[in-house]
Amino acid sequence: MRKTKIIAVILGICVCVAASSMTAATIPAGTTLTVSSVSQFSSQGAVGKTFEAKLAQDVSINGRVVLKAGTKAFGKIATSRSNPRKNDPLTVELTSVSLNGRNVPVKTNAFQPGSPHMTGRQAQYGHTAGTLVINPGTLMQFQLLQPVTL
């Protein structure tokens, strides 16, 4: 009887390990993640401020969808014009994707959503005019800098 319980426990562990290895996937570095912004933010936002997005397209590995369109993604403002002494453009990075209720960290390139209009004088001195506002629904593309294991 005791041997039967031990064998059942070992068999259960083997089944769990096999199932998790079948569902595990690694998204390679260089993979493009196209997201659509959910929250609004601007070029005046503080560096480090977070924003929410969702995947605009499925992410597939070897023909198998590992992240579905609509999956939540989160990012942060990497550079902005919030400091009046600097004239950095707005750049953003993705920081994580949500999978089965947990946030999986990702490291991506910085994406520059666009730039506000410049006057001739501002272009000459490297200054931009106005505030760039990123509205919900804006598409952004990021490339993974490191592989991500799901």
N, C-alpha and C positions, 0 to 999 in steps of 0.2 A: 504494500500500500504506500509506504514511504517512497519507494523507488518511482512509483507511478506519479506521485506529486512532483518529485524532482524533475522527472522527464517532462511533465506538463509545463512546469515553470521554464525550463530551458527551451522547450519548443516555442513557448509564448515569446520569450526574449528574441529568439531567432526570427520569428515572424515579424516582430516590431522592427528589428534592424533591417530586414529585407525590405519591408514596406517603406521605411524612411529613406533608404538608399535609392529606391525606385523613384521616389518623388523629389529627391534632391536634384538641384540643377545649378550649374554655374554659368552665369552670363559673362562672356569674355569682355576684357577691356576693349574699348573702341566701339562697342555697341551703341547705337543711337537710341536715345529715349526721347520721344516727342511727347511733350506735355501741353496741356491747356490750363492756363491760370484759372483758379477758382476765386481767389481773393484779389482785391485791388491793391496796388502799391505804386510808388512813384520814385523818381530820381532824387527826391528830397528825403526818402526814408533813411533811417539810421542803419549804418553798417551792422550786420548781424540780425536785423529784423527778419522774421520768418514769414513765409507765404505758403499757401496751399495750392496745389495743382492736381491734375489727374492725367493719367496716361491717355493720350489721344489715339494711340495705336497699340495693338497687341505686340508683345515682345516674344519672339519665337527662337528656340534653339533646336537645331536639327529637325525642323518641322513641327516641333512640339511647343505649344503656347505655354510659357512659364509665367508671364504677367499679362493679364487681360486689360484691354482698353477700359478706362474708367477706374483703374486702381489708383488709390490716393498716393500722392507724392508730396514731399515737403522740401522747401528750399530756403535759402537765406540770401539777403543782399550782401554781395561781396565788396562792392564799391558803390559810392553814390556821391551826390552833390550836397549832402547834409552838412558838411563842414564848409563854411563859406571861404575858408582860406585855401581850399583845394578845388580843383576843377576836374575831378574824376568823373568818367562816364558811369552810367548805371550798368553794373554787371551783377548777375545772379548765378548761383550754383544750386544744384539739387543736393540734398543732404540725406534723404531717406525715401524709401517706398514702403507702403503698408502691405503686409502679406499675412493673411490669416490673423488679423488683430495685433500683429507686432510690427514695429518699424525696423526695417533692415537698412543699416547705414550704407550709403553709396558715396563715391567720390567721383565728381564729374568736372569737366572743364567749365570755365566761366563763360556765360552767354551774355551778350550785349543786346537787349531787346530792341533797340533803336536809338535814335538820337533826336532831340528837339531841333527845331530850325535855328540857323545861325544868320546873323546879319554879316555883311562884309567885314565890318570892323571887328566883330567878335571872332570871326574865323581867322582874321589876321593875328589876333592875340590869343587864340585858342580857347575862347570863352563861348559857352552856349547860351541861348536865350530860352527862357521858359522852363517849365517843369514837364518832364516826360511822365505820363500816367499810363500804367499797364492795367488795362481793364480785364475783368473776367472774360475768359474765352480766347485770350491771346495765346497763340501757339509759340512754343519755344523748343529748340532742339539742343540736347546735351549729349556729349559722348562720355562714356564711362572711362575713367583714367585707370581704374583697377577692376579686376574681376569681382563679381558679386555672387556669393553662394547662397542659394535660397533653401 
